[in-house]
Amino acid sequence: MRAIVLDDAELNNLLMLEALRPIPDCRPRSFTRPEEALAYAAAHADEIGVVLTDYEMPGMDGLAVIRALRALPGFAHVPIVMVTSFDQRALRRSALEAGATDFVNKPCDPVEIRARVTNLMALSRAYRAERAQGARLAAEVAAAVALVEAREREIVTVLMRAAEHRDSDTGDHVARVANYTALIAEALGLPPGQCRLITLASTMHDVGKIAIPDAILLKPGPLTPEERREMERHAERGARILANSSSDVVRLAAEIAVSHHERWDGTGYPHGLAGAAIPLPGRIVAVADVFDALTSNRPYKRAWTLEAAHAFLQREAGAHFDPAVVAAFLSRWDTVAALVDRAADRAA
């Protein structure tokens, strides 16, 4: 490991270098100018095991050097020793506040210097080993999480493939709803991990429709009141299909399935929840789902224009939808419009 020795007196540097040379795996480098020592430290931060700096130097004293070193990336835990002929308590306190690790008094005893530097370099090695181990563990955790997420995506794909056998539009619809869900979650400022989880879970929001009879699910005209009640049962059926899973994404999908048809004013189904009592993921998917339904061709209607859909969302904010969710969605309107245009091009 490298060691930096900084003293404006060349003779003091030579004596310090001579004291350090017997230390195994210690490559000392001396400087008489603080700016040169700092530049060297910045270039070799990952290799430096200890710094010894004089206090009294022209232009930049030892306290300023310590502060500058601590401000360098990777230097928060590098031991720094102040070498000084002063033995004032106030100076030592100032050095500790600046980030000094230890002190050595002049004139220096070579035996004491070697012992202190040996111990401090061992501390540096231990910290680096711990940091490397932490990085390895973090990589292993990331790999394990990626494997779990891949398996969860596989579960979602299987469920959605089953749903597509009932309704050929399901695959395209869930993909578009997922895109809109991601935009809303990001615009609301949710953490990236939560955004990914909600986006993936949103693809299962209508999985309960696999339990709806074809005569109702694929009916080209308006539904009768009884047919409408049967269709509405897909929310609770979806929740039952997804219930009791150990997977975070499937549990969240169950929550979305049962809540994405609730309305902000309490007139939705299946439980008539209102306002913040509706889980936020359900409120997010409600906007994404209705917007996609409005702007898509269905057997019973033509797609609405973007302008008409925009006006509907604004009008229903505070009634059907959470106003904050609508505002987040509309704040990404340029991206939304591009997604709608892309979907229309693919359908053409």
VOBA-1610 file (N, C-alpha, C; in pm, whole numbers, padded with zeros to 5 digits, always signed):
BEGIN
Met+00084-00120+00000Met+00000+00000+00000Met+00087+00124+00000Arg+00034+00233-00053Arg+00109+00358-00061Arg+00093+00439+00068Ala+00197+00514+00100Ala+00192+00607+00213Ala+00238+00743+00164Ile+00169+00848+00206Ile+00207+00984+00169Ile+00272+01052+00288Val+00386+01113+00264Val+00458+01190+00366Val+00467+01333+00315Leu+00415+01427+00395Leu+00412+01568+00352Leu+00477+01655+00459Asp+00586+01720+00421Asp+00656+01816+00509Asp+00730+01911+00419Asp+00724+02042+00449Asp+00792+02138+00362Asp+00944+02133+00377Ala+00993+02061+00479Ala+01138+02046+00499Ala+01181+01911+00441Glu+01268+01914+00342Glu+01310+01792+00274Glu+01379+01695+00369Leu+01458+01749+00466Leu+01528+01663+00559Leu+01430+01582+00643Asn+01324+01645+00690Asn+01222+01573+00767Asn+01158+01460+00685Asn+01137+01487+00557Asn+01081+01384+00470Asn+01176+01265+00457Leu+01305+01296+00442Leu+01403+01187+00428Leu+01407+01100+00553Leu+01401+01164+00671Leu+01402+01088+00795Leu+01276+01002+00808Met+01163+01057+00766Met+01038+00981+00775Met+01039+00864+00677Leu+01088+00887+00556Leu+01096+00778+00458Leu+01185+00665+00508Glu+01294+00702+00570Glu+01388+00602+00622Glu+01321+00520+00732Ala+01239+00585+00813Ala+01170+00514+00921Ala+01063+00418+00866Leu+01004+00453+00752Leu+00894+00373+00699Leu+00939+00258+00609Arg+01058+00266+00553Arg+01101+00166+00455Arg+01097+00023+00507Pro+01129-00005+00633Pro+01127-00144+00679Pro+00986-00205+00690Ile+00884-00125+00681Ile+00747-00178+00697Ile+00709-00257+00572Pro+00670-00384+00589Pro+00632-00465+00472Pro+00514-00405+00397Asp+00519-00416+00266Asp+00410-00369+00180Asp+00377-00223+00203Cys+00478-00141+00230Cys+00458+00002+00246Cys+00545+00074+00143Arg+00482+00148+00054Arg+00555+00223-00050Arg+00536+00373-00024Pro+00628+00432+00054Pro+00612+00575+00090Pro+00653+00668-00024Arg+00586+00781-00031Arg+00618+00885-00129Arg+00611+01018-00057Ser+00717+01100-00069Ser+00723+01226+00005Ser+00696+01345-00085Phe+00644+01452-00022Phe+00613+01577-00092Phe+00647+01694+00000Thr+00690+01803-00063Thr+00714+01926+00014Thr+00607+02032-00015Arg+00523+02007-00115Arg+00418+02102-00152Arg+00280+02035-00135Pro+00192+02094-00054Pro+00062+02033-00028Pro-00019+02004-00154Glu-00016+02096-00252Glu-00098+02076-00371Glu-00054+01953-00449Glu+00079+01924-00448Glu+00127+01805-00517Glu+00085+01678-00443Ala+00089+01684-00311Ala+00046+01569-00231Ala-00103+01541-00251Leu-00183+01647-00256Leu-00327+01630-00276Leu-00358+01573-00415Ala-00286+01618-00516Ala-00307+01565-00650Ala-00272+01416-00656Tyr-00162+01380-00589Tyr-00121+01239-00584Tyr-00227+01157-00510Ala-00278+01210-00399Ala-00380+01140-00321Ala-00506+01118-00404Ala-00547+01218-00480Ala-00667+01205-00562Ala-00649+01099-00670Ala-00529+01087-00723Ala-00503+00991-00831Ala-00487+00848-00781His-00455+00830-00652His-00428+00696-00598His-00510+00667-00472Ala-00630+00720-00464Ala-00710+00708-00342Ala-00732+00563-00301Asp-00749+00473-00398Asp-00778+00333-00365Asp-00655+00257-00317Glu-00536+00317-00328Glu-00414+00246-00292Glu-00345+00302-00168Ile-00391+00416-00120Ile-00321+00482-00009Ile-00369+00427+00125Gly-00272+00384+00207Gly-00305+00325+00336Gly-00290+00421+00452Val-00211+00527+00436Val-00192+00622+00545Val-00131+00750+00489Val-00159+00863+00556Val-00101+00992+00521Val-00041+01052+00647Leu+00084+01101+00636Leu+00147+01173+00746Leu+00174+01314+00699Thr+00116+01412+00766Thr+00132+01550+00723Thr+00181+01639+00837Asp+00273+01727+00802Asp+00321+01827+00897Asp+00211+01930+00922Tyr+00220+02000+01036Tyr+00121+02105+01065Tyr+00166+02238+01007Glu+00289+02280+01039Glu+00336+02413+00996Glu+00396+02404+00856Met+00325+02462+00760Met+00373+02469+00622Met+00326+02600+00562Pro+00404+02659+00475Pro+00364+02787+00414Pro+00245+02768+00320Gly+00155+02862+00320Gly+00041+02860+00227Gly-00075+02777+00278Met-00052+02650+00301Met-00158+02559+00343Met-00107+02479+00461Asp-00168+02497+00578Asp-00119+02423+00695Asp-00179+02283+00700Gly-00137+02206+00800Gly-00180+02067+00809Gly-00330+02050+00825Leu-00396+02143+00897Leu-00541+02134+00914Leu-00613+02145+00779Ala-00569+02240+00697Ala-00629+02258+00564Ala-00605+02135+00476Val-00486+02076+00490Val-00455+01956+00413Val-00548+01842+00452Ile-00569+01824+00582Ile-00657+01717+00628Ile-00798+01737+00575Arg-00848+01860+00583Arg-00984+01887+00533Arg-00993+01857+00383Ala-00890+01897+00309Ala-00890+01873+00165Ala-00885+01724+00134Leu-00806+01649+00212Leu-00799+01505+00192Leu-00935+01439+00220Arg-00999+01478+00329Arg-01127+01417+00364Arg-01236+01449+00260Ala-01217+01556+00186Ala-01315+01591+00084Ala-01297+01510-00045Leu-01186+01438-00057Leu-01160+01360-00178Leu-01244+01233-00178Pro-01296+01191-00294Pro-01369+01064-00303Pro-01279+00948-00261Gly-01331+00861-00176Gly-01256+00744-00133Gly-01162+00768-00018Phe-01163+00889+00040Phe-01067+00921+00146Phe-01132+00932+00284Ala-01257+00896+00294Ala-01327+00913+00423Ala-01266+00827+00533His-01209+00711+00497His-01160+00618+00599His-01009+00597+00594Val-00937+00675+00517Val-00791+00662+00512Val-00732+00727+00638Pro-00651+00655+00717Pro-00591+00715+00837Pro-00499+00832+00801Ile-00511+00942+00876Ile-00427+01060+00855Ile-00361+01095+00988Val-00228+01105+00987Val-00150+01136+01107Val-00096+01278+01095Met-00119+01360+01198Met-00058+01493+01201Met+00074+01487+01277Val+00178+01536+01211Val+00311+01539+01271Val+00341+01684+01308Thr+00366+01711+01435Thr+00385+01851+01477Thr+00475+01860+01600Ser+00542+01974+01612Ser+00622+02000+01732Ser+00538+02066+01840Phe+00415+02105+01805Phe+00325+02166+01903Phe+00250+02057+01979Asp+00231+02082+02107Asp+00156+01986+02188Asp+00040+02056+02258Gln-00029+02140+02182Gln-00138+02218+02237Gln-00270+02141+02223Arg-00350+02142+02329Arg-00477+02070+02328Arg-00572+02129+02222Ala-00571+02260+02208Ala-00660+02323+02110Ala-00626+02279+01968Leu-00496+02267+01938Leu-00455+02223+01805Leu-00498+02079+01780Arg-00481+01994+01880Arg-00521+01855+01864Arg-00673+01844+01842Arg-00747+01923+01917Arg-00893+01920+01900Arg-00931+01966+01760Ser-00865+02071+01711Ser-00894+02120+01576Ser-00858+02015+01472Ala-00747+01944+01495Ala-00706+01840+01400Ala-00806+01726+01398Leu-00855+01687+01516Leu-00955+01581+01522Leu-01084+01623+01451Glu-01124+01748+01471Glu-01243+01798+01403Glu-01224+01802+01252Ala-01102+01828+01209Ala-01073+01831+01065Ala-01070+01692+01004Gly-01047+01588+01088Gly-01046+01451+01037Gly-00919+01374+01064Ala-00831+01425+01152Ala-00708+01352+01184Ala-00740+01223+01259Thr-00659+01121+01235Thr-00677+00992+01301Thr-00585+00978+01422Asp-00461+01033+01410Asp-00360+01015+01515Asp-00263+01132+01510Phe-00173+01138+01610Phe-00075+01246+01620Phe+00062+01185+01649Val+00166+01251+01596Val+00305+01215+01626Val+00379+01345+01654Asn+00453+01348+01763Asn+00528+01467+01800Asn+00669+01465+01742Lys+00714+01583+01702Lys+00854+01600+01660Lys+00939+01628+01784Pro+01066+01583+01783Pro+01130+01497+01682Pro+01075+01356+01687Cys+01063+01294+01572Cys+00997+01164+01561Cys+01090+01050+01601Asp+01036+00954+01671Asp+01106+00831+01706Asp+01075+00728+01598Pro+01176+00681+01523Pro+01151+00586+01413Pro+01074+00461+01458Val+01106+00411+01577Val+01036+00292+01625Val+00887+00320+01646Glu+00857+00436+01707Glu+00718+00473+01728Glu+00646+00494+01595Ile+00713+00560+01500Ile+00653+00584+01369Ile+00618+00453+01302Arg+00714+00358+01303Arg+00687+00230+01237Arg+00570+00157+01302Ala+00564+00159+01434Ala+00457+00089+01503Ala+00321+00151+01471Arg+00314+00283+01474Arg+00186+00349+01448Arg+00142+00331+01303Val+00235+00349+01211Val+00200+00336+01070Val+00163+00192+01036Thr+00234+00094+01095Thr+00200-00047+01073Thr+00057-00075+01116Asn+00020-00025+01234Asn-00116-00047+01284Asn-00221+00023+01198Leu-00188+00146+01156Leu-00286+00220+01076Leu-00304+00160+00936Met-00194+00107+00880Met-00207+00041+00750Met-00286-00090+00762Ala-00269-00158+00875Ala-00350-00279+00898Ala-00497-00242+00906Leu-00526-00127+00968Leu-00664-00078+00975Leu-00718-00049+00836Ser-00635+00012+00751Ser-00676+00040+00613Ser-00705-00088+00536Arg-00619-00187+00552Arg-00641-00314+00483Arg-00771-00379+00530Ala-00795-00376+00661Ala-00917-00437+00714Ala-01040-00367+00659Tyr-01035-00233+00651Tyr-01150-00160+00598Tyr-01173-00194+00452Arg-01064-00201+00374Arg-01078-00232+00232Arg-01130-00375+00212Ala-01083-00467+00296Ala-01131-00605+00286Ala-01280-00613+00319Glu-01321-00537+00421Glu-01462-00536+00460Glu-01547-00475+00349Arg-01495-00367+00289Arg-01570-00302+00181Arg-01582-00395+00059Ala-01473-00469+00030Ala-01477-00562-00082Ala-01576-00675-00055Gln-01575-00724+00070Gln-01670-00828+00106Gln-01813-00777+00096Gly-01835-00652+00139Gly-01967-00593+00126Gly-02012-00583-00018Ala-01918-00548-00106Ala-01951-00539-00248Ala-01986-00676-00305Arg-01910-00778-00262Arg-01940-00914-00309Arg-02077-00960-00261Leu-02107-00932-00134Leu-02237-00970-00081Leu-02350-00896-00152Ala-02326-00766-00179Ala-02428-00688-00251Ala-02453-00745-00390Ala-02345-00788-00457Ala-02360-00848-00590Ala-02437-00979-00582Glu-02410-01058-00478Glu-02481-01184-00462Glu-02629-01161-00434Val-02657-01060-00350Val-02797-01026-00321Val-02867-00978-00448Ala-02798-00893-00525Ala-02857-00842-00649Ala-02887-00957-00746Ala-02796-01054-00753Ala-02817-01169-00841Ala-02937-01252-00794Ala-02948-01269-00662Ala-03061-01345-00607Ala-03193-01274-00634Val-03193-01140-00614Val-03314-01062-00640Val-03352-01070-00788Ala-03252-01062-00876Ala-03279-01070-01019Ala-03341-01205-01056Leu-03293-01313-00990Leu-03349-01446-01016Leu-03494-01452-00971Val-03523-01397-00852Val-03660-01396-00802Val-03750-01315-00896Glu-03699-01198-00939Glu-03779-01114-01029Glu-03805-01185-01162Ala-03703-01258-01211Ala-03721-01331-01336Ala-03829-01439-01321Arg-03828-01507-01206Arg-03931-01610-01182Arg-04069-01548-01168Glu-04075-01430-01105Glu-04203-01362-01093Glu-04255-01318-01229Arg-04164-01268-01314Arg-04206-01230-01450Arg-04257-01351-01526Glu-04195-01467-01501Glu-04241-01590-01565Glu-04382-01626-01519Ile-04408-01610-01389Ile-04543-01635-01337Ile-04644-01543-01406Val-04609-01417-01416Val-04698-01319-01480Val-04724-01358-01625Thr-04618-01397-01695Thr-04632-01435-01836Thr-04727-01552-01852Val-04714-01651-01765Val-04803-01768-01773Val-04948-01728-01749Leu-04971-01645-01647Leu-05107-01602-01618Leu-05165-01522-01734Met-05085-01433-01790Met-05135-01349-01900Met-05156-01431-02027Arg-05075-01535-02046Arg-05094-01623-02162Arg-05228-01696-02149Ala-05262-01737-02027Ala-05391-01801-02003Ala-05504-01704-02032Ala-05488-01579-01990Ala-05593-01479-02012Ala-05611-01450-02161Glu-05501-01451-02237Glu-05508-01421-02379Glu-05590-01525-02455His-05597-01646-02403His-05679-01748-02469His-05827-01712-02463Arg-05864-01625-02367Arg-06003-01582-02353Arg-06030-01456-02433Asp-05930-01370-02445Asp-05953-01238-02505Asp-05825-01198-02577Ser-05828-01192-02708Ser-05707-01167-02786Ser-05649-01028-02763Asp-05732-00934-02711Asp-05683-00798-02687Asp-05610-00785-02553Thr-05621-00889-02468Thr-05567-00878-02332Thr-05419-00848-02331Gly-05341-00917-02414Gly-05196-00897-02413Gly-05156-00754-02443Asp-05216-00696-02548Asp-05184-00558-02583Asp-05232-00462-02474His-05350-00489-02421His-05407-00401-02318His-05320-00397-02194Val-05276-00512-02143Val-05198-00512-02020Val-05062-00447-02042Ala-05007-00460-02161Ala-04878-00395-02189Ala-04893-00244-02188Arg-05002-00195-02248Arg-05024-00050-02249Arg-05052+00002-02108Val-05135-00071-02033Val-05164-00029-01896Val-05036-00027-01813Ala-04949-00124-01833Ala-04821-00126-01760Ala-04738-00004-01793Asn-04735+00035-01920Asn-04659+00155-01960Asn-04715+00280-01892Tyr-04846+00294-01892Tyr-04907+00411-01828Tyr-04886+00408-01677Thr-04895+00289-01618Thr-04873+00274-01475Thr-04732+00319-01437Ala-04634+00279-01517Ala-04495+00318-01489Ala-04480+00469-01495Leu-04542+00533-01593Leu-04533+00680-01605Leu-04592+00748-01482Ile-04708+00700-01438Ile-04774+00762-01323Ile-04690+00744-01197Ala-04644+00620-01173Ala-04566+00592-01052Ala-04441+00679-01046Glu-04373+00693-01159Glu-04253+00776-01164Glu-04288+00923-01141Ala-04396+00969-01203Ala-04436+01110-01187Ala-04477+01141-01044Leu-04528+01042-00972Leu-04563+01060-00832Leu-04441+01061-00741Gly-04323+01028-00797Gly-04200+01029-00719Gly-04179+00904-00635Leu-04245+00794-00670Leu-04225+00670-00595Leu-04084+00616-00619Pro-04026+00544-00524Pro-03892+00489-00542Pro-03887+00395-00662Pro-03773+00387-00731Pro-03763+00302-00852Pro-03806+00158-00829Gly-03767+00098-00717Gly-03807-00040-00690Gly-03958-00055-00679Gln-04022+00041-00615Gln-04168+00036-00602Gln-04235+00058-00736Cys-04177+00145-00819Cys-04231+00167-00954Cys-04228+00037-01035Arg-04115-00033-01029Arg-04104-00159-01103Arg-04204-00261-01053Leu-04221-00269-00920Leu-04313-00367-00862Leu-04457-00339-00904Ile-04499-00213-00895Ile-04636-00178-00932Ile-04659-00201-01081Thr-04559-00167-01162Thr-04573-00185-01306Thr-04593-00331-01342Leu-04511-00419-01284Leu-04524-00562-01312Leu-04657-00615-01259Ala-04694-00576-01137Ala-04819-00623-01078Ala-04940-00576-01157Ser-04930-00459-01220Ser-05045-00404-01293Ser-05087-00493-01409Thr-04994-00572-01460Thr-05027-00657-01576Thr-05129-00765-01540Met-05150-00788-01409Met-05246-00891-01367Met-05377-00831-01318His-05401-00703-01346His-05518-00637-01287His-05650-00700-01330Asp-05658-00758-01450Asp-05783-00815-01500Asp-05778-00966-01509Val-05688-01030-01433Val-05676-01175-01444Val-05806-01245-01407Gly-05890-01181-01325Gly-06017-01241-01287Gly-06113-01261-01402Lys-06087-01197-01517Lys-06176-01212-01631Lys-06171-01352-01692Ile-06070-01430-01655Ile-06066-01567-01707Ile-06181-01649-01648Ala-06246-01597-01542Ala-06359-01666-01481Ala-06493-01612-01529Ile-06491-01520-01627Ile-06614-01461-01681Ile-06656-01540-01806Pro-06781-01578-01820Pro-06826-01653-01938Pro-06799-01577-02068Asp-06766-01652-02175Asp-06738-01590-02305Asp-06855-01507-02355Ala-06976-01552-02329Ala-07093-01480-02379Ala-07100-01339-02326Ile-07043-01317-02208Ile-07039-01183-02149Ile-06909-01113-02185Leu-06797-01183-02169Leu-06666-01122-02192Leu-06651-01073-02336Leu-06703-01151-02432Leu-06682-01118-02573Leu-06806-01059-02639Lys-06905-01022-02561Lys-07028-00968-02618Lys-07001-00836-02689Pro-07042-00820-02815Pro-07011-00697-02888Pro-07098-00578-02851Gly-07213-00602-02793Gly-07304-00492-02759Gly-07306-00462-02611Pro-07396-00372-02568Pro-07406-00336-02426Pro-07446-00456-02340Leu-07400-00458-02218Leu-07433-00565-02125Leu-07564-00534-02054Thr-07639-00639-02023Thr-07759-00622-01942Thr-07716-00595-01797Pro-07805-00545-01712Pro-07768-00523-01571Pro-07714-00649-01504Glu-07773-00764-01531Glu-07723-00888-01471Glu-07586-00924-01527Glu-07567-00905-01657Glu-07436-00931-01718Glu-07331-00835-01663Arg-07372-00712-01640Arg-07279-00613-01584Arg-07237-00655-01444Arg-07331-00705-01364Arg-07295-00751-01228Arg-07200-00869-01235Glu-07223-00959-01330Glu-07132-01073-01345Glu-06993-01028-01388Met-06988-00932-01479Met-06858-00879-01524Met-06783-00815-01408Glu-06855-00744-01323Glu-06790-00675-01211Glu-06730-00773-01110Arg-06776-00896-01112Arg-06723-00995-01017Arg-06578-01032-01049His-06527-00989-01166His-06389-01025-01201His-06289-00964-01103Ala-06323-00852-01039Ala-06229-00789-00946Ala-06203-00881-00826Glu-06310-00930-00763Glu-06290-01019-00649Glu-06236-01154-00690Arg-06277-01203-00807Arg-06224-01331-00853Arg-06075-01323-00881Gly-06034-01211-00937Gly-05890-01193-00960Gly-05812-01193-00830Ala-05867-01126-00728Ala-05800-01123-00598Ala-05791-01263-00540Arg-05898-01344-00557Arg-05895-01481-00504Arg-05793-01567-00578Ile-05783-01547-00709Ile-05685-01624-00788Ile-05543-01596-00740Leu-05518-01470-00704Leu-05382-01428-00668Leu-05356-01433-00517Ala-05455-01469-00440Ala-05442-01461-00294Ala-05342-01562-00238Asn-05293-01530-00117Asn-05210-01621-00037Asn-05076-01656-00101Ser-05024-01566-00184Ser-04893-01590-00245Ser-04783-01538-00152Ser-04667-01602-00160Ser-04550-01552-00085Ser-04473-01447-00164Ser-04515-01424-00288Ser-04448-01328-00376Ser-04501-01188-00353Asp-04411-01092-00336Asp-04452-00952-00318Asp-04531-00902-00438Val-04487-00937-00557Val-04554-00884-00677Val-04692-00946-00693Val-04708-01073-00659Val-04839-01136-00672Val-04935-01084-00565Arg-04884-01063-00443Arg-04969-01003-00339Arg-05015-00864-00380Leu-04922-00785-00439Leu-04959-00651-00485Leu-05059-00661-00599Ala-05041-00758-00687Ala-05134-00776-00799Ala-05274-00809-00748Ala-05282-00889-00640Ala-05414-00919-00581Ala-05479-00791-00529Glu-05400-00704-00466Glu-05452-00577-00416Glu-05502-00490-00530Ile-05426-00486-00640Ile-05467-00405-00755Ile-05591-00464-00820Ala-05596-00597-00832Ala-05711-00661-00897Ala-05841-00625-00828Val-05841-00623-00696Val-05965-00600-00622Val-05996-00451-00603Ser-05900-00363-00629Ser-05922-00221-00597Ser-05921-00128-00717His-05887-00175-00837His-05869-00080-00948His-06002-00032-01008His-06115-00089-00963His-06245-00037-01006His-06316+00041-00895Glu-06248+00063-00783Glu-06302+00153-00682Glu-06290+00296-00734Arg-06377+00383-00685Arg-06378+00522-00730Arg-06347+00615-00613Trp-06281+00724-00644Trp-06241+00821-00541Trp-06361+00870-00459Asp-06479+00880-00522Asp-06597+00930-00451Asp-06675+00820-00379Gly-06625+00695-00383Gly-06688+00586-00310Gly-06796+00512-00384Thr-06817+00541-00513Thr-06926+00477-00588Thr-06878+00361-00674Gly-06755+00317-00654Gly-06702+00207-00734Gly-06733+00072-00674Tyr-06666-00031-00727Tyr-06689-00168-00678Tyr-06553-00238-00663Pro-06545-00346-00586Pro-06654-00423-00524Pro-06691-00378-00383His-06611-00294-00318His-06633-00264-00177His-06676-00120-00149Gly-06686-00037-00252Gly-06729+00100-00231Gly-06631+00183-00150Leu-06503+00155-00164Leu-06401+00233-00093Leu-06394+00374-00151Ala-06348+00469-00068Ala-06339+00607-00114Ala-06207+00669-00073Gly-06159+00766-00153Gly-06040+00844-00119Gly-05919+00758-00091Ala-05845+00799+00013Ala-05721+00732+00047Ala-05741+00592+00101Ala-05864+00551+00128Ala-05890+00412+00169Ala-05863+00315+00055Ile-05866+00365-00068Ile-05831+00283-00185Ile-05679+00275-00192Pro-05620+00157-00198Pro-05474+00147-00205Pro-05418+00228-00323Leu-05305+00294-00302Leu-05248+00378-00407Leu-05224+00301-00538Pro-05170+00178-00535Pro-05154+00106-00662Pro-05285+00089-00737Gly-05395+00064-00665Gly-05525+00054-00731Gly-05568+00185-00792Arg-05541+00296-00723Arg-05575+00428-00777Arg-05494+00459-00903Ile-05368+00415-00903Ile-05283+00438-01021Ile-05333+00358-01140Val-05359+00230-01118Val-05402+00144-01229Val-05541+00182-01276Ala-05624+00238-01188Ala-05757+00283-01231Ala-05746+00385-01344Val-05658+00482-01329Val-05638+00584-01432Val-05580+00521-01558Ala-05477+00438-01543Ala-05413+00376-01659Ala-05511+00287-01735Asp-05591+00210-01662Asp-05684+00115-01723Asp-05796+00188-01798Val-05856+00287-01734Val-05967+00359-01799Val-05916+00437-01919Phe-05799+00500-01905Phe-05746+00575-02019Phe-05724+00484-02138Asp-05667+00365-02115Asp-05644+00274-02228Asp-05776+00226-02287Ala-05876+00202-02202Ala-06006+00160-02254Ala-06068+00270-02340Leu-06053+00395-02299Leu-06108+00507-02375Leu-06041+00522-02511Thr-05910+00507-02515Thr-05833+00537-02636Thr-05809+00414-02724Ser-05878+00303-02694Ser-05864+00180-02773Ser-05997+00144-02839Asn-05989+00083-02956Asn-06110+00031-03020Asn-06157-00094-02946Arg-06284-00101-02920Arg-06344-00218-02857Arg-06462-00265-02944Pro-06508-00389-02926Pro-06620-00437-03009Pro-06743-00349-02999Tyr-06760-00279-02889Tyr-06881-00200-02868Tyr-06860-00049-02885Lys-06735-00005-02922Lys-06713+00140-02937Lys-06587+00167-03016Arg-06579+00290-03070Arg-06457+00337-03136Arg-06368+00405-03034Ala-06238+00409-03061Ala-06144+00475-02971Ala-06173+00625-02963Trp-06162+00679-02842Trp-06176+00823-02824Trp-06049+00892-02873Thr-06065+01021-02906Thr-05948+01102-02939Thr-05870+01132-02811Leu-05743+01169-02827Leu-05663+01207-02711Leu-05723+01326-02638Glu-05777+01421-02716Glu-05834+01540-02655Glu-05955+01504-02569Ala-06040+01414-02620Ala-06159+01374-02544Ala-06120+01298-02418Ala-06020+01211-02429Ala-05975+01134-02313Ala-05912+01226-02208His-05836+01325-02254His-05773+01422-02164His-05881+01498-02087Ala-05984+01543-02159Ala-06091+01619-02095Ala-06166+01532-01994Phe-06185+01404-02027Phe-06256+01313-01936Phe-06178+01295-01806Leu-06048+01276-01816Leu-05967+01259-01695Leu-05973+01383-01608Gln-05964+01498-01669Gln-05973+01623-01592Gln-06108+01636-01524Arg-06213+01601-01597Arg-06348+01614-01542Arg-06373+01516-01427Glu-06314+01399-01436Glu-06339+01295-01335Glu-06238+01296-01219Ala-06139+01385-01225Ala-06046+01399-01113Ala-06123+01448-00990Gly-06116+01372-00882Gly-06191+01407-00763Gly-06326+01337-00756Ala-06368+01273-00864Ala-06492+01196-00864Ala-06458+01049-00885His-06424+01013-01008His-06382+00875-01037His-06239+00850-00989Phe-06152+00948-01011Phe-06009+00926-00991Phe-05950+01014-00881Asp-05839+00963-00826Asp-05757+01041-00733Asp-05700+01162-00809Pro-05728+01285-00765Pro-05679+01403-00840Pro-05527+01405-00855Ala-05454+01358-00752Ala-05308+01359-00760Ala-05257+01262-00866Val-05325+01149-00880Val-05285+01050-00981Val-05313+01104-01121Val-05428+01168-01138Val-05459+01229-01269Val-05356+01336-01303Ala-05322+01421-01206Ala-05223+01526-01232Ala-05088+01467-01270Ala-05049+01358-01204Ala-04922+01294-01237Ala-04925+01240-01379Phe-05036+01177-01417Phe-05049+01121-01552Phe-05044+01231-01657Leu-05120+01338-01634Leu-05124+01446-01733Leu-04992+01521-01741Ser-04910+01515-01635Ser-04779+01582-01639Ser-04685+01514-01737Arg-04715+01391-01777Arg-04634+01317-01875Arg-04709+01303-02007Trp-04790+01403-02040Trp-04882+01390-02153Trp-04810+01369-02286Asp-04698+01433-02307Asp-04626+01415-02434Asp-04585+01269-02453Thr-04538+01207-02345Thr-04500+01066-02353Thr-04622+00978-02373Val-04731+01011-02303Val-04857+00936-02318Val-04903+00941-02463Ala-04903+01059-02522Ala-04949+01074-02660Ala-04863+00992-02755Ala-04732+00989-02731Ala-04641+00911-02815Ala-04672+00762-02804Leu-04704+00715-02682Leu-04738+00574-02663Leu-04867+00539-02734Val-04966+00628-02728Val-05093+00604-02796Val-05072+00597-02948Asp-04993+00690-03001Asp-04965+00690-03145Asp-04892+00562-03187Arg-04799+00517-03104Arg-04723+00395-03136Arg-04816+00273-03137Ala-04909+00267-03041Ala-05003+00157-03035Ala-05095+00158-03156Ala-05137+00278-03199Ala-05223+00289-03317Ala-05152+00244-03443Asp-05022+00277-03454Asp-04943+00234-03570Asp-04931+00082-03576Arg-04913+00019-03458Arg-04901-00126-03456Arg-05034-00193-03493Ala-05144-00131-03452Ala-05275-00189-03479Ala-05318-00170-03624Ala-05258-00072-03693Ala-05299-00040-03830Ala-05259-00150-03929
//
